[in-house]
Amino acid sequence: MRQNDKNFLYFGIPYAVFFFGVLALTLAYSKSELHMALTANYSPAMDLFFRYFTEMGASIPYVMVGVLLLYRFRTSLYLLGSLLIGALITNGLKRIFSIPRPKTYFSDNFPDVVLHQVEGVGVHAWNSFPSGHTTAAFAMMACIALMANNKYVSMLCIVLAVLAGYSRIYLSQHFAEDVLAGSFVGFTCALALYPMFRKMNVPGGWADESLRSVVRRTENHQN
C-alpha cells in the first residue's frame, strides 16, 4: 500500500463509520422520527454557524477550483471533474425520484409539527434526494484529502465534510438519507477520478503548469 493510500485511510475509515452509522439509523427509524431527533437541539450560535457553513457544499468548492488553478491545472481539473460529475448524477437522481423535502413532507403528513427555521435561509420544497450540497462537499474534501497526502489533512477533511452534510439536516433542507446518498456520490466521484489525476502528473507537462506560470510567461514574451 502506497503512503498516499495509507494517509487517505484517515478519511476513508471515518467515512465508512459515518456511512454505515447513518445507514443503520435510517433503517431503524422513520424519516420523520430521525429528522426530529437530529434537529431537536438548536441555538442562535448554531443557526449562525450552519447558515454560513452550508456554503461548504455550494459556492466554496468552485472557489477552490479557481484557487487551485493558481497552483496546478491538474489539481483544478481533478476537483472540477469530480464536482461536475457529482452534480450531474445528483441532479439526475433528484429529477427521477422528485422526493419532497422536510418542509413539504411534514406539512403534508404532520401539519402540527413546526420545524425549526433559521432566519434568512429559504427552505426548498422538492427534489430532496440526494443532497447536492453534500455531494459537492464530500467530493471536494475527498479530493483534497487524496491530493494532500497527509493524515491530519485527511482527518480535518472528513470532519468538515460531515459537518457540511449535517448542516443540510439542521437547516431542514434534507433528510438523513439524502445526505447519506449525496456523500456516497461525492466520495465515489473523487475516488473514481483520482487515477486520472495521477496519470496527469507528468513533470513539465501542461497539466503540471499553473495559471500564474502561464501569466508570467506571457508577460515575459510581451516584454
N, C-alpha and C positions, 0 to 999 in steps of 0.2 A: 504494500500500500504506500503510495506517494505521500510525502509530508503534507502536501496540499489537501489530499483526501482526509488525512488524519485530523487536520485543523478544521475541516468542514464538518466533521462529526460533532463538533461543539455546537453547530447549528442543526444538523440533521437529527441527532438523537433527541434533543429537547423538542424539536418539531414533531417527531414521532410520538412522544409522550403527549404533547398538546393535541395532536390529531386524534389519537385513539381515546384520549380522555374526553374530548368534546364529543366524539362519536358515541361513546358509552352514555354520556348524558342525554344526547338526543334520542337514543333508543330507550332510555329509562324513563324519560318524562315527556309529556306532551309539549308541543312548541309554545303553548301559552304559559304553562307552568314554568318551563325553563326560562322563558323570556322575562317573566315577572321576577323570578329569583335572581337573575343576572342583572336586573336593573333596579333592584329593591333599595340598594344603598346609593345615595347621591348627595351632592353638596354643591354649593356655589363654586368652590375651588375645582371640583371635578368637572362641573359644567364648563368652566372656562378652559380647563386643560384639554378635555376631549373635543370641544368645539373647534379648537385650532389643530390639535394633534391629528385629527382625522384627515388633514391635508397630506399626511404621510402617504395616503393612497390616492391622492388627486393630483395636485399641481407639482408637489415636490419631486416625484420620480422623473418628470420631464425636465424640471430644472436641473436635476442631477445629470441627465443626458447631455445638456448643454455644458455643464461644468466639466464633464469627462472629455468633451471634445477638445478642451484646452490641453489635455494631457496625452491621450492616445485615441485615435479613431476607433480602434478595435474595441476598447472598453465601452465607448459610447454606443457603438453599433450593437454590441452584445446586450447591453441594457435595453436599448431601444427595441431590438428584435424581441426580447423577452416580454416587454411591456405590450407591444403591438399584437403579438400572437395571443398573449393572455387576454387582451381586450377583445379580440375577435372571437375567441372561444366563449368568453364570459357573456358578451352581448348576444351571441347566437343562442346560448342556453337561456338567457333572460327572455328572449322572444319565443322560444319553443315552449317554455314552462309558464310564463306570464303569471307568476305566483304573487298574491297580494303581500304587501309589506305590512309590518306590525300595525301601523295606523289603520289601514283598511281592514286587516284581519280582525283586530279587536273591535273595531266599530261594527263590523258585520256579525260577529259571533259573541262578543262580550261587551255590549254597549255601556254597561255600568262601570267598566274598568277605565280608569283615567291613567294613561301613560304619562310618565314624566317627560316634559318637553323642555329643551334647552333654548333659552331666548336667543333669537337671531338665526336659528337653524331651521330651514324649511324641510319638512318631512315629506318624503315621496310616498306615493300610494301603491304603485305596482312594480313589476319586474324585480322581485326581491331576490330570486335565486339565479345564480350565485352573486356574491358581493364583489362588484368591480373594484371598489377601493381596496378591499383585502387582497384581491388578485394582484393589483399593482404594487401594494406594499410588500407582499411576500416575494414577488418577482424581483423587485429592487433589492431587498435585503438579502435574498439568496445569492443574487449576482455579486453584490458587494462582498459577502462572506467568501464566495468562491475566488474572487479576484484578489482579495486582501491576503489570503493565506496566513491568517493569524487567528489563534483560538480565542483571544479576547474580543477581537472584532466580530467573530462568529457568534459569540455569546451575546454581545450587545445587539447584533442584528436580529437575532431571534426574539429578544425581549421587545425591541421596537416594533417588529412585525406583529407580534401577538397583541401588543397594546393598540396598534392601528386596527387590528381586527376587532378587538373588544370595543373600540370607540364606536364602531358601526352598530353594535348592540346597545351600548349605553345611550346613544342618540336615537334609539328606536328606528333606525333606518333599515335594520336587517335582523333576522333571526339567527340563532347559533348555527343552524345547518347551512345558511347562506355563507357565513363567514368560513365555515369548515371547507365548503366546496371551493370558495374563492382562494383560500390558502393553498389548496391542493393544485389548482390550476396554475397559480403563480409560481409555486415551488417547482412544479414539473416543467414549466416552460424554461425556467432558469437552468435546470439540470440538463434538459434536452439540448439547449443551445450552447452549453459550455464546451463540448468538443470542438465546435466551430470556432469559438473564441481562442482555444488553444492552438488550433491549426493556423490561425491568423498571426500567431506570434513568430513572425519572421523578421529578425533584426535587419533594419534598413529598408524593409518593405513599406508600402504606402500605409498599411494598417497600423504600423508602429509609429507613424508620424502623428503630429498634433496640429490643431488649428493655429496655435502660437507659432510653431515652426514654419508653417506654410506662410503665415503673415510676414514673419521675419524675412523669409527667403524672397518673398515678393517685394518687400521694401528694399532689400539689398540689390535686387535686379533693377529696380527703378532708379536707385542711386548710382 
